Amino acid sequence: MDKDSKIIVLGAGVMGPSSDLNKVFRSSYGSEVHYQEMSNTSRDKFVKWNKEIAQQNWEGGEPIYYNTGNVHLTDKKELPEFERLTLKNMPEESICISDSDAEASAVKKGLDACAVDPFTMRKRGKHLQGLLDTTGGMTLADKSCRWVLEKCMLKGKDKLSTFFGEPGTFEELLLEYNKVTGGKKCIGIKTADGTRHYCDHLIVCAGPWLSEVIPEAGEKVEATGGSVCMIKIDDEATQKKYSQTKFPTWTYKVREGALGGLYGFPCTEGYMKIGYRGLKWINPVGDVNSKVKTKWSPGEQETNIPLFALKQIKNFIRDNIPEVKKIFMTRLCWYSDSADNDYLISYCPYYEDRSVFVMAGDSGHAFMMLGSIGDVATDIMNHEGDPFLENLFSWEREREKLNIINAGANDPRCLTDTVMATPKDWWIDEPAKL
C-alpha cells in the first residue's frame, strides 16, 4: 500500500457494533493461543491508550478499558475443556473459581472479590464452576472509536477523509471490466450523494454488512443476529453494586447450546446490558444471504428480539439479579459469522489486481482486538508477518464447518419465521416457559 495513498473512511454510524456502549475484553481462548496473543497485544495498546487519555484529560480522562475480570460461569460439575485449556495456556492470568483461594488470588491480581462469583450463586447454594480471566473486563466501544478516529485524523491530516451519515452512505462499487480475461476490477465506490470516490485498492471492513457491499463475500460469511437487553438502573446502591469499576464481564453456559449462551456487563452510565447468543438468527433478503436489520435500518426496522431469547435472559435475571424488575429496551446484535469462527482478512479473488481487500468474520471475537487487528491486517495486505495467520484468515483455504451459514430460507433461524417479543414481555415476572 502506497504510503502517500489517500484514505477514505465511511462510517456505519449508530448501526455499527463498534458504536455500542461497551464490549467484552478477554484473552482466554482455550487452545487458540494465536488469538490469545492477539488479545494480549491489543490489551497492551488499551493500557497505553488509558494512560494517554488520562494525561490529556480527553473526554474527562476516564479509561476506555476496565480491567475488572472476565469470568466464565457454568453449572457443570467439571471445568469445561475450553476453560481447562485456558488454564494450561495462560496459567498466570487465569483462576479456577472453584479453588479454595480463588477470591484471594483475584484480589492479589487487583480485582474485586466479586469477580469470582459475581451473582453469589455459590453462597446461595447453587453449584458453580468456571474460570476467571484476570486480563479481562470491559472496553467502552464508542469512546474507543472516537479516540482512535481522533488519532487517525491527527496522523492522516489531509490524506484522510471521513464520511459519516447519509451523504456518505455506500451505494455501489465502481467496476472496470477486462475484455481479455472477462474479469473485473474495483476502481472505487459511489456514495449516496452521487460522489464517485476512485481508488487503486478498496478495503472493506464492514462486519455483518460485508456481503451487502461485496456480494461474493456471502459465500464466506453471514450476518447473524444475537439478542441484547438493556436494563436501566436508577438506584444508587444497585449502581454501586454492579459498577464498571469493580464488577466483571461474565458469561454463563456460553458454549452450551440454545439453553445457555448468556453474557453480560457491569453497570455503565446507569445501564446494564445482558446478551444471548445461544442461538443467532438470520435475515435472508433477495440476493443477500442475511441482511442486517436494526432500529436504524433503511426500510424495514427491528427493535425487538426473538421471544425465546428474551425468556432466557429474563430467567437469568429473575434467578440472579433480584434488583431488576423490567427490561428497558431490546435490540438485535449483529455478528459476522464464518464457517469455522475464524476471521476473513484477505484479498477477494473475484476482483483483479488485488483491488478489493476485506475484513470480517469476527464470529464473536469481539471489539477487544481493536488494538492489534490493524497490524495483522496490514501484514496480510503486504504479505508480511505471520504466515500462519495469513493462511488462517485467507479466502481460499478450506474451513471446518463449525457454523451453518448460507442455508437461506430453509434455515429455521430465519427472523421471518420467528416469534418476536414485544414490550409487553419486558416485565420480570413468573419463570418464563421455553
Buried (B, 14 or more C-beta within 10 A) or exposed (E): EEEEEEEBBBBBEEBBBBBBBBBBBBBBBBBBBBBBBBBBBBBEBBEEBBEEBEEEEBEEEBBBBBBBBBBBBBBBEEBBEBBBBBBEBBEEBBBBBBEEEBBEBBEEBEBBEBBBBBBEBBEEEEEBBBBBBBBBBBBBBBBBBBBBBEEBEEEBEEEBBBBEEEEBBBEEBBEBEEEEEEBBBBBBBBBBEEEEBEBBBBBBBBBBBBBBBBBBBBBBBBBBBBBBBBBEBEEEEBBEBBBBEBBBBBBBBBBBEEEBBBBBBBBBEBBBBBBBBBBBBBBBBEEBBBBBBBBEBEEEEBBBBBBBBBBBBBBBBBEBBEBBEEBBBBBBBBBBBBBBBBBBBBBBEBBBBBBBBBBBBBBBBBBBBBBBBBBBBEBBBEEEBBEEBBEBBBBEEEBEEEBEBBBEEEBEBBBEEBEBBEEEBBEBEEEBEE
